[in-house]
């Protein structure tokens, strides 16, 4: 007997958007290290390895922000200083738990998604902020 999906509509939509973003990043040559990497006080939507960019084997912490439309600034505008601090703390915990990546170059990207959750329009902001910006 199959169990009913207990996720909320918001979580279902978020999972669909994250899956679309993951597929997009993988098509760009990135490799997933972790999804929904949780640490006390924060969670990183996607942790990717970018070995095609300017930084060899960079660990990329990706925050996915979805809005049905880009009115009111869209998803990227919602990554405020408090959210950036939580992401940085979660990234530090991730690197402590995965010492094989501790010395790799790191960056924080934000992907703003809008429209249809199954096939959203994406705006990729690479190196959107730095750990020493907050």
Secondary structure, DSSP 4 states (H G I P E B T S, - for coil): -PPP--S-HHHHHHHHHHHHHHHHHHHTT-EEEEEEEEETTEEEEEEEEE-SSSSTTEEEEEEEEEESSSGGGTTGGG--HHHHHHHHHHHHHHHHH-GGGTTS-EEEEEEEEES-GGG-EEEEEEEEE-GGG-
